[in-house]
Amino acid sequence: MRIVVWNCRMALAKKRDLLYELLPDVAVIPECSRDAMTACRSDGFDTCWWGENRHKGLGILVAKPWSIEAAAKLRRRPSQKWVAPACIRGPAELLITFCVGVPRRYAA
């Protein structure tokens, strides 16, 4: 499994072909827009996106045969908004928790 983490600095819509060249099974994309994740979905990826600002959030995309969903059925939700649990299914089932680093002034 190839996992790529790439901070696209809010320009995934323009740069997504560069990401696709890496052939990721899973790509974690900080600072991407909800619309960019929609574009990736139309390109054949399954996606999840978290954020309060539709222009800048955390996106995760997975290539076929994998699928992804936000892990909403956890016994206890993460107390930090910067944590994004996701369940990835395919040839194996994975529960992955992604944590985005934030400047100290935003940390609780």
C-alpha positions in Angstrom: 0.0 0.0 0.0 1.3 3.4 -1.0 0.4 6.3 1.4 1.1 9.8 0.3 0.8 12.9 2.5 1.0 16.2 0.6 0.2 19.7 1.8 -1.0 21.2 -1.5 -1.3 24.7 0.1 -4.9 25.1 -1.1 -4.2 24.3 -4.7 -5.1 20.7 -5.1 -7.6 21.4 -7.9 -4.7 22.7 -10.1 -2.1 20.2 -8.9 -4.0 16.9 -8.7 -2.5 15.4 -11.8 0.9 15.6 -10.1 -0.6 13.7 -7.1 -2.1 11.1 -9.4 1.4 10.5 -11.0 2.5 9.2 -7.6 -0.1 6.4 -7.9 -1.2 6.6 -4.2 -3.5 4.0 -2.7 -4.2 6.6 0.0 -3.5 10.3 -0.1 -3.8 12.6 2.9 -4.1 16.2 1.7 -4.0 19.0 4.4 -5.1 22.4 3.2 -7.4 21.3 0.4 -10.8 22.6 -0.5 -14.0 20.6 -0.4 -14.4 21.3 -4.1 -11.0 19.8 -4.9 -12.1 16.6 -3.1 -15.3 16.6 -5.3 -13.0 16.9 -8.4 -11.0 13.9 -7.2 -14.2 11.9 -6.7 -15.2 12.7 -10.3 -11.7 11.5 -11.3 -12.5 8.0 -9.8 -11.2 8.3 -6.3 -13.3 7.8 -3.1 -12.9 10.7 -0.8 -13.6 12.1 2.7 -13.1 15.8 3.8 -13.1 17.5 7.2 -13.2 21.2 7.8 -15.0 24.3 8.9 -13.9 26.4 6.0 -14.9 24.9 2.6 -11.7 26.3 1.1 -9.2 24.8 3.6 -9.6 21.5 5.3 -8.2 17.9 5.5 -9.0 15.6 2.6 -8.3 11.9 2.2 -8.6 10.1 -1.1 -8.3 6.4 -1.9 -7.8 4.6 -5.2 -9.8 1.6 -6.2 -10.3 -1.1 -5.0 -10.1 0.8 -1.7 -13.0 2.8 -0.2 -13.2 5.3 2.6 -15.7 6.6 5.1 -15.4 8.8 8.1 -15.3 6.6 11.2 -18.5 8.0 12.7 -19.3 4.9 14.6 -16.4 5.2 17.1 -17.2 4.6 20.7 -15.8 8.0 21.6 -15.3 10.9 19.2 -11.8 12.6 19.2 -11.7 15.6 21.5 -9.5 17.5 19.1 -10.9 18.9 15.9 -7.5 18.3 14.2 -8.0 14.5 14.4 -9.7 12.7 11.5 -10.5 9.0 12.0 -11.3 7.2 8.8 -12.1 3.6 8.0 -10.5 2.4 4.8 -11.8 -0.9 3.3 -10.6 -3.0 0.4 -8.3 -6.0 0.2 -7.9 -5.4 4.0 -9.8 -3.2 6.5 -7.9 -0.4 8.1 -8.8 2.2 10.8 -6.5 5.1 10.3 -6.4 8.2 12.4 -4.8 11.2 10.8 -3.7 14.1 13.0 -2.8 17.4 11.4 -0.1 19.4 13.1 -1.1 22.9 14.2 0.8 25.8 15.6 1.1 25.8 19.3 -1.3 28.8 19.7 -4.2 26.6 18.3 -3.4 23.5 20.3 -5.8 22.9 23.2 
